[in-house]
Amino acid sequence: MGDANKKTEEGINPQNQELSGSQGEQGSGPSEVEKLRQELEVKELEAKQNYDRFLRQVAELENFKKRTAREKEETIKYANENLIKDLLPILDNLERAVDYAKGGGDGRPLLDGIDMVLKGFIDVLNKYGVTQISAIGQTFDPKKHEAIARVESEKDEPNTVIEEHHKGYYLLDRLLRPSLVSVTKPSEAGEGKRKEGEVEKGNKDD
């Protein structure tokens, strides 16, 4: 009996020792669940950081849009600032000319002063890409001329601009306004002579 109990104890003890050893090994390091929990915490932290970064980028983009819209509005509002600054000296000269005229001064200096103001004004327009259209003596061009009258002429070719009622202007390559002009047409006398000449030429051919 005593020997049997001893054998039984001896048979059980090795299993208990093996279980104890296995539990000891598990207790010596983090379990698989613990590892997964730690990895999840790391991923959650990364996700939070990425979301915060995304929110900052969205806020910066909105600020950029607002700043750009404000700068665009100011640019449009003050687009003509430099042009107006360049025109102010011309305005000063015109005011001086008016004051001189009111003082009863000689007409010649006044005329010279107005001519100087006009040249200065044209120079400012040229600086900003505004140029006058040539019209007098040119062949009528509907792309840049607008005819309001046709005048008989024997010495000029038909459709020649002989009078300019107001000047036309380009802004760079864009037409601001056409020249308002009068153009020539053949005189009735000249047209009759031309027809007579054609008839005579036809008779000679016969």
Secondary structure, DSSP 8 states (H G I E B T S, - for coil): -HHHHHHHHHHHHHHHHHHHHHHHHHHTS--HHHHHHHHHHHHHHHHHHHHHHHHHHHHHHHHHHHHHHHHHHHHHHTTTHHHHHHHHHHHHHHHHHHHHHHTT--HHHHHHHHHHHHHHHHHHHHHTTEEE---TTSB--TTTEEEEEEEEESSS-TTBEEEEEE--EEETTEEEE-EEEEEEEE-HHHHHHHHHHHHHHHHHH-
